[in-house]
Amino acid sequence: MAVACVLARPVSAQIYETVGIRAQGMAGAFVAVADDSTATWWNPAGLASGAYFSGSVEHRTGQGASDEGTLGISLMIPSLGLSYYRVRVGAVPPVFSSASATSFSVTQFGVTTGQSIGEHLVVASTAKLVRADQTRGDLDLGALVKVGSVRLGMSAKNMVAPDLTVDGNPVQHTRQVRVGVAFVPGARRGVSLIADVDADLTSIETASGEARHVAGGAEVRAGRLGLRGGVSMNTIGDARPSGSAGVSVAVRTGTFLDAYLNRGNDDAMRAWGFALRVTF
């Protein structure tokens, strides 16, 4: 028993930047944008800010030592969102012994609902089942304020924060809060621009160490092409800056292929991914 306790290793938390190919192409500056089906992860209140229907299937592969990655499926209409995410999260520390696994899988099923309050405010929640060794219920909350071209967003994840283990190792399933402000003017001459700045209000442990991110990103869309980019850094200890670049190509009206790449000094952020996204 003593040996088992010594060998047990905590599993790092799922950072916001774990899901969403568009969001990760903007380096995680997305809480106040969140206008596609990945709002079910980023900010439930984005449910009411996008197209009538949005759906995506995505795959992400981490490039750090912990072999992290994501498979995600999400659907959203203005009054309802459904999501499934399977996430490989890294252990802390990432390598304890040569025979030990460096990542473990956690799955999440979510149902997102929201309510508009007046003309400018949307509040919403995602009720979710999180499965590791056990299946537990949890809750995410979100709020979005829209005034003209400016959006203010707040998202709070894991409000119940149940105790979980993976292969007997404790999962750091803790509360996380992030805020963001975005500038989203209307399209002009067929060109649209989105810019966002996000900041974590809480910190979590990752395979790279303790993290509390601040990020800035932008997206430009013209015709069938969308380009995005952003930078992120840690505000606790080593800054570990990283940069992201992403692209979207409309293969037909309302159907997009998205991809992104992140590089830098933060192993928790370094990854590439792609998605098929449908909106109408």
Residue pairs with C-beta under 8 A, 6 or more apart in sequence:
4 168
7 96
7 97
7 100
8 168
8 169
8 170
9 91
9 92
9 93
9 96
9 100
9 169
10 91
10 92
10 169
10 170
10 171
10 172
10 205
11 89
11 90
11 91
11 92
11 104
11 106
11 166
11 169
11 170
11 171
11 172
12 66
12 89
12 90
12 91
12 92
12 172
12 204
12 205
12 206
12 207
12 268
13 89
13 171
13 172
13 173
13 174
13 176
13 204
13 205
13 206
14 87
14 89
14 106
15 204
15 206
15 211
15 213
15 268
15 269
16 23
16 28
16 31
16 41
16 42
16 155
16 157
16 176
16 178
16 198
16 200
16 213
17 23
17 24
17 27
17 28
17 213
17 232
17 268
17 269
18 41
18 60
18 68
18 70
18 85
18 87
18 89
19 38
19 41
19 42
19 58
19 60
19 70
19 72
19 85
19 87
20 30
20 38
20 41
20 42
20 58
20 72
21 38
21 56
21 58
21 60
21 246
21 258
21 259
21 260
21 273
21 274
21 275
21 277
22 30
22 36
22 38
22 219
22 228
22 246
22 248
22 258
22 260
22 275
22 277
23 29
23 30
23 33
23 34
23 38
23 42
24 60
24 244
24 246
24 260
24 262
24 271
24 273
25 217
25 219
25 228
25 229
25 230
25 244
25 245
25 246
25 247
25 258
25 259
25 260
26 33
26 196
26 215
26 217
26 218
26 219
26 228
26 229
26 230
26 244
26 246
27 215
27 216
27 217
27 229
27 230
27 231
27 232
27 242
27 243
27 244
27 262
27 269
28 198
28 213
28 215
28 217
28 230
28 232
28 244
28 269
29 180
29 196
29 197
29 198
29 215
29 216
29 217
29 230
29 232
30 38
30 42
30 43
30 180
30 196
30 198
30 217
31 42
31 43
31 153
31 154
31 155
31 178
31 179
31 180
31 196
31 198
32 43
32 144
32 151
32 152
32 153
32 180
32 181
32 182
32 196
32 198
33 46
33 151
33 153
33 180
33 182
33 184
33 194
33 196
33 219
34 42
34 43
34 45
34 46
34 49
34 142
34 144
34 153
34 155
35 46
35 49
35 50
35 51
35 54
36 46
36 50
36 51
36 54
36 56
36 76
36 277
36 279
37 54
37 55
37 56
37 74
37 75
37 76
37 81
37 83
37 277
38 56
38 58
38 72
38 74
39 45
39 46
39 47
39 49
39 50
39 76
39 81
39 112
39 142
40 47
40 74
40 76
40 81
40 82
40 83
40 110
40 112
40 126
41 72
41 74
41 83
41 85
41 110
41 126
42 155
43 124
43 142
43 143
43 144
43 153
43 154
43 155
43 180
44 81
44 112
44 113
44 114
44 124
44 125
44 126
44 140
44 141
44 142
44 155
45 114
45 122
45 123
45 124
45 142
45 143
45 144
45 153
45 155
46 124
46 142
46 144
46 153
47 76
47 78
47 79
47 80
47 81
47 112
47 113
47 114
47 122
47 124
48 78
48 114
48 116
48 122
48 124
48 144
49 122
49 144
49 146
49 151
50 76
50 279
51 254
51 279
51 280
52 77
52 78
52 280
53 75
53 76
53 77
53 278
53 279
53 280
54 75
54 76
54 77
54 277
54 278
54 279
55 74
55 75
55 76
55 277
55 278
55 279
56 72
56 73
56 74
56 258
56 275
56 276
56 277
56 278
57 72
57 73
57 275
57 276
58 70
58 71
58 72
58 73
58 258
58 273
58 274
58 275
58 276
59 69
59 70
59 71
59 72
59 273
59 274
59 275
60 69
60 70
60 72
60 271
60 272
60 273
61 69
61 271
61 272
61 273
62 68
62 69
62 88
62 90
62 267
62 268
62 270
62 271
63 267
63 270
63 271
63 272
64 90
64 94
64 207
64 208
64 267
64 268
64 270
64 271
65 90
65 94
65 95
65 102
65 207
65 267
66 89
66 90
66 91
66 94
66 102
66 103
66 207
66 267
67 88
67 90
67 102
67 103
68 87
68 88
68 89
68 90
68 103
68 207
68 268
68 271
69 87
69 88
69 103
69 271
70 85
70 86
70 87
70 88
70 273
71 85
71 86
72 83
72 84
72 85
72 86
72 275
73 83
73 84
73 85
74 81
74 82
74 83
74 84
74 85
75 81
75 82
75 83
76 82
76 112
79 113
79 114
80 111
80 112
80 113
81 110
81 111
81 112
81 113
81 126
82 110
82 111
82 112
83 108
83 109
83 110
83 112
83 126
83 128
84 107
84 108
84 109
84 110
85 107
85 108
85 110
86 105
86 106
86 107
86 108
87 105
87 106
87 107
87 108
88 103
88 104
88 105
89 103
89 104
89 105
89 106
89 171
90 102
90 103
90 206
90 207
90 267
90 268
91 100
91 101
91 102
91 103
91 104
91 169
91 207
92 172
92 205
92 206
92 207
93 207
94 102
94 207
94 267
95 102
101 167
102 207
104 132
104 166
104 167
104 169
104 171
105 166
106 130
106 131
106 132
106 164
106 166
106 171
107 130
107 131
108 128
108 129
108 130
108 131
109 128
109 129
109 131
110 126
110 127
110 128
110 129
110 140
111 126
111 127
111 128
112 124
112 125
112 126
112 127
113 124
113 125
113 127
114 122
114 123
114 124
114 125
114 142
115 122
115 123
115 124
116 122
117 123
120 145
120 146
120 147
121 143
121 144
121 145
122 143
122 144
122 146
123 141
123 142
123 143
124 141
124 142
124 143
124 144
125 139
125 140
125 141
125 142
126 139
126 140
126 142
127 137
127 138
127 139
128 137
128 138
128 139
128 140
129 135
129 136
129 137
129 138
130 136
130 137
130 138
130 162
130 164
130 173
132 164
132 165
132 166
132 171
133 164
133 165
133 166
133 167
133 168
134 162
134 164
134 165
136 160
136 162
136 163
136 164
137 160
137 162
138 158
138 159
138 160
138 161
138 162
138 173
139 158
139 159
139 160
140 155
140 156
140 157
140 158
140 159
141 155
141 156
141 159
142 153
142 154
142 155
142 156
143 153
143 154
144 151
144 152
144 153
145 151
145 152
145 153
149 183
149 184
149 185
149 186
150 181
150 182
150 183
150 184
151 180
151 181
151 182
151 183
151 184
152 179
152 180
152 181
153 179
153 180
153 181
153 182
154 177
154 178
154 179
154 180
155 177
155 178
155 179
156 175
156 176
156 177
157 175
157 176
157 177
158 173
158 174
158 175
158 176
159 175
161 173
161 174
161 175
162 173
163 170
163 173
164 170
164 171
164 173
165 171
172 204
172 205
174 202
174 204
175 202
176 200
176 202
176 204
177 200
177 201
177 202
178 198
178 199
178 200
178 201
179 198
179 199
179 201
180 196
180 197
180 198
180 199
181 196
181 197
182 194
182 195
182 196
182 197
183 193
183 194
183 195
183 196
184 194
185 192
185 193
186 192
187 221
190 222
190 223
191 220
191 221
191 222
192 220
192 221
192 222
193 218
193 219
193 220
194 218
194 219
195 216
195 217
195 218
195 219
196 216
196 217
196 218
197 214
197 215
197 216
198 213
198 214
198 215
198 216
199 213
199 214
199 215
199 235
200 211
200 212
200 213
200 214
200 235
202 212
203 210
203 211
203 212
203 236
204 210
204 211
204 212
205 211
206 267
206 268
207 267
207 268
208 240
208 266
208 267
208 268
209 234
209 237
209 238
209 240
210 234
210 236
210 237
211 234
211 236
211 240
211 266
211 268
212 234
212 235
212 236
213 232
213 233
213 234
213 235
214 232
214 233
214 235
215 230
215 231
215 232
215 233
216 230
216 231
216 232
217 228
217 229
217 230
217 231
217 244
218 228
218 229
218 230
219 226
219 227
219 228
219 246
220 226
220 227
220 228
221 227
221 248
223 250
224 249
224 250
225 247
225 248
225 249
225 250
226 247
226 248
226 249
226 256
227 246
227 247
227 248
228 244
228 245
228 246
228 247
228 248
228 260
229 243
229 244
229 245
229 246
230 243
230 244
231 241
231 242
231 243
231 244
232 241
232 242
232 243
232 244
232 264
232 266
232 269
233 239
233 240
233 241
233 242
234 240
234 266
238 265
239 265
240 264
240 265
240 266
240 269
241 264
241 265
241 266
242 262
242 263
242 264
242 265
242 266
242 269
242 270
243 262
243 263
243 264
244 260
244 261
244 262
244 269
245 260
245 261
246 258
246 259
246 260
246 261
247 258
247 259
247 260
248 256
248 257
248 258
248 259
248 277
249 256
249 257
250 256
251 257
253 280
254 278
254 279
254 280
255 276
255 277
255 278
256 276
256 277
256 278
256 279
257 274
257 275
257 276
257 277
258 274
258 275
258 276
258 277
259 272
259 273
259 274
259 275
260 272
260 273
260 274
261 271
261 272
262 269
262 270
262 271
262 272
263 270
264 270
